[in-house]
Amino acid sequence: MAAVGRGPEVLVVDDDPGVRAALDLGLGLEGFTVRLAEDGEAALDEVAGRPPSVIVLDVTMPGLSGVEVVRVLRAQGRTLPVCMLSARDEVDDRVAGLAAGADDYVVKPFSIGELSARLHAMVRLHESTTERSLVVGDVAIEPARRVASRAGRELRLTTREFDLLLALAHRPGQVLSRAQLLEQVWGYTWDVDTNVVDVFIGYLRKKLEADGGPRVLRTVRGIGFVLRTGP
């Protein structure tokens, strides 16, 4: 039976019973209400029955893989945040998971404290739905509906892509460093060695420029990234 917490619900999906047991106990002690699933099919059944606040999903599982689970969830229009678990040698699967719509990843072995901090940040960002609409050039963002468009064309963004665009739109014309974006979008308040910002900047830029529009998401070499129109 899953550990009972009083905080947001996390669905832990892993085919390894030892990992499930450890996360059940650890995340329960960190304040989460933990639910467990042993494979991809069980995970989809759990989400269909009652969507959790966040999902912790192993990349490699027999049957339906973690990447395939993410694809199904996003195809269903579900925007709940997903954090992938992967081994150090599963780089290709990890990238595929992010491309499919996962929001973050943690490499095994990891600390429960770090995972918990990331999950709490993901839930907090996902539930921020009271902000006013923002417009930067021809890019419009509606935080309450979690939708964005460019020149009237809706941008089909993942949860993390939307959060990244929103962070940049809050400070149009201002260059934000990778460290600032890691803190504001991913909730990292400690030094972390990851290229996740660059990966998601690439995904977001591709969607912004899908119709051949001029570049509005720019890289300032050695400093960071900025959302601005004009030269």
Secondary structure, 3 states (H helix, E strand, C coil): CCCCCCCCEEEEECCCHHHHHHHHHHHHHCCCEEEEECCHHHHHHHHHHCCCCEEEEECCCCCCCHHHHHHHHHHCCCCCCEEEEECCCCHHHHHHHHHHCCCEEEECCCCHHHHHHHHHHHHHHHCCCCCCCEEECCEEEECCCCEEEECCEEECCCHHHHHHHHHHHCCCCCCECHHHHHHHHHCCCCCCCCCHHHHHHHHHHHHHCCCCCCCCEEEECCCEEEECCCC
